[in-house]
Amino acid sequence: MMRIRTNFILNTISQVLRIITPFITTPYVARVLGVDNVGIFSYSYSLQSYFCLLAVLGTATYGTREIARLRDNKKTVSVAFWEIELLRAVTTLLAFVGWIILIGCQSENIVVFEILTIYIVAALFDISWFYAGLELFPYIVSRNVVIRVLEVVAIFIFVKSTDDLPVYCLIMGGGTFVGNITLWVNLRKYVNKLRFSECNPFRHMKDVMVYFVPSVATTIYTVLDKTLIGTITQSTYENGIYEQTTKVIEIAKAITFTSLNAVLCARNSYLFINKEYDKIKINLQLSLSIMLALGFGFTFGIAAISDRFVPIFFGVGYDGVILLLKLLSPIIVIIAISNALGDQYYNPAGLRIKSAKYLIVGAICNLILNLALIPYLKSAGAVIASIIAEIIISALYLINCDGYLHLRQILSLSYKKIIAGVFMYGIIVLSCRMVPDTIIGLLILILMGGLGYILMLALFKDNVYVFAVDQLLQRKQKIKKDA
């Protein structure tokens, strides 16, 4: 439990830094580049994401699971690592060629597309999946801390006007590339050198494709939204407000479940090998309760605070973000359920093909709804399509999880948190009339809402609150004993 908690904290820091870096710089970038340039970056980056997806080809999730399963034997770990990395080299080359062809077909923003090539090259050197499989999250966190801080500094120094969009792209892509390279520094401690003849990278292709298909499905209902908004509406403004909306939601998702799932995916893979199924169920149910507590807090909090938050944070020209945030905020809770089951049950249990079917169903629904709604509702249509698709996926995951989680358990874990969320929403809305419309006023509203939410969880003796108090008491007793 101690190691899981430590890895959870470290991975939370890693995930938050990965997303919070652009989030911190967003007020500055939003004002300096403007909503149209933000929209150009969003659309161009969405196209680039498909080629990075091809470069990675599902090796990240598959690699984490394989390394976690084999980690007790350095020889087998070394073979698996080099084989997976060699396979990624081949797919990255194919992705690179495809991207160059796409650039040749572009008539606008060619410089931006050329700079984004860095992301595809960087994909080859991303071995964070290896350290995740060994549960060595300090390596990932330390890398992210340094790189993200340097990115922030570089943005404030070099991005000065609307003409600096290429500079912004170079900073973001270059930071990713340098960060991935640094992961190789300590690799020799955990991996042996092998001769090429000892490796058979293509033996992993079948299993990797099993992980690739869900990745494609996931991309369809995440990245494709931005591509379709730009293609259908031909509006950089719509792409701009959608991009800023997703940035806010992404950081909430990272704090709510991304880091905890990453830690427990590796842990549960190890437990499945040892057939410790009861521990897996305990991990899943306890972690989901924590995710729901955070998720409902963010959902009600974002919906309540968006009217104040958007004008202060993004500045003039982003009013459309307010509605999108209110519409999209429930997706945090919805995705928490599907991600918990996917990362803590389906993937560790080797049921990726089974989960892929549900993701494909959701992706198809999302695509159809996007094509139907975006022409009329624009970016709001993409938001509605995403929420419906995620509900479908979560429902399919829950129905077919072989009893590891039940709807009644989710309802039992949720109702106190929902009441606490409604209470928090009311506090924020009512307090808006008395609190000044400033940054300080915004912070006061967030603090009041957060304290109100925690207070209600305490009054109801919600299981997450009880667990947190119990952990604090154990920690205090341990400190006294050690002293």
Secondary structure, DSSP 8 states (H G I E B T S, - for coil): -HHHHHHHHHHHHHHHHHHHHHHHHHHHHHHHHHHHHHHHHHHHHHHHHHHHHHHHTTHHHHHHHHHHHHTT-HHHHHHHHHHHHHHHHHHHHHHHHHHHHHHHT--S-HHHHHHTHHHHHHHHT--HHHHHHTT-HHHHHHHHHHHHHHHHHHHHHH--SGGGHHHHHHHHHHHHHHHHHHTTTTGGGT-----GGG--GGGGHHHHHHHHHHHHHHHHTTHHHHHHHHHHH--HHHHHHHHHHHHHHHHHHIIIIIHHHHHHHHHHHHHHHTT-HHHHHHHHHHHHHHHHHHHHHHHHHHHHHHHHHHHHHH-TT-THHHHHHHHHTTHHHHHHHHHHHIIIIITTTT-HHHHHHHHHHHHHHHHHHHHHHHHHHTHHHHHHHHHHHHHHHHHHHHHTSTTSS-HHHHHHHHHHHHHHHHHHHHHHHHHTTTS-SSHHHHHHHHHHHHHHHHHHHHHTT-HHHHHHHHHHHHHHHHHHHH-
